[in-house]
Amino acid sequence: MSAKSILHVMSRPASPEVADEYNRWYEDVHIPEVLALDGFVSARRYAPTKDGDPYVAVYEIEGDAKAAVKRLNRAMGDGSMNLSDKIQLDPPPQMHVLALVKELDA
């Protein structure tokens, strides 16, 4: 079995007025581009239920999570990934890589 990890990303639209554009970009452009990178195998997105809270994206990674995130950062930095001006950059999105400790089924 290969290692399993997640990339947990918290982000916000640049302003309430561009929330629809931010969500379209995230779901129609960004997630497919991330999932095209080696190691990323699935994505889930969550909307805040309280004003001011961030959106959350959870990407499942199989294999070397550090290498997968390095590929993601390279793609975002070298222009091969389409970034949007509709995402808030101040403060920037928060990204956390977490390794699977235990998996249980109901």
N, C-alpha and C positions, 0 to 999 in steps of 0.2 A: 504494500500500500504506500502510495506517495504521501508526502507531508501535506497537510491541509492547513491553510491559514485564511484569514480575511484581511482585507483592506477596508477600514471603516473611515468614511469621509463625511465631514460635516461642512456644509456650505450654505450660502444664502444668495438670493438674487441681489443685484446691485442696488435695486430700489423696488418698492412695491409695484411701481408702474410697469416694470419690465419682467415681472414674475412669470407671465405666460410665455414670453420669449425665452427666458432662462430655462423653464421646464421643457419646452420644445427642443431646445438645443441639447439639454442634458440627456433626454430620452432618445431623441432621433439621431444625434450626432455623437455626443461624448461617450455614452455607454457602448454603442457598437464599436467605436474606435478602441476603447479599452479592452473589450472582449476579443478583439482581433489580435491583441498582443499575447505572446506565448505565456502560459501560466494562469491567465485569467479565464475561469470556466463558467462563472455565472455572476449575475448582478441583481440586487434588489434595491428598490428606492423607497424611502419613507418620507411623507410630508409631515410637517409640524402640526400639532393639534392646538398649540398655544402661540399667539402672536409673539414674534421676536425669536422664537426657537428656530434652529437650523433644519434644513432638509438633511437627510442622512442617506448615503449610498453605501451598500455593503457588497463588496466584490469578493467572491470565493476564489482562492488561489490554490492550485495544486502544484507541488514541486517546490522549488527554491523561491520563497516569497521575496527575499532581498533582491534576487536577480530580476524577478517580475516587476517589482516597484522601480528598480533601476531602469528597466526598459520603458516604463511609464514616464518617469521623470525625463528621460532622454527624448522621448517622443514629444512631450510637452515643451521641452526646451529647444528642440531643433526645428520646430515648425511643421513636423510631419503630422501633428495632431491639430485639429481645428479647435482653437480656444475661443471663448466668447467674452465680449465686453459686458455681458449681462450678468456675470457672476461677481459677487462682492470680493474685492481683493484687499480691503482694509477694514477689519483684519482678514488675512487670507484664510482659505479653507483649511481645516484641520484634518490631517491624515494620520491614522494609526494602524500599524500592522500587528495583528494578534495571531498567535499560534494556537491551533486546536489542542486542548488539554484532554478532553474526553467527549465522546459522542454517545448520546443515549437516545433511544427511541421509546415512544409511549407504549 
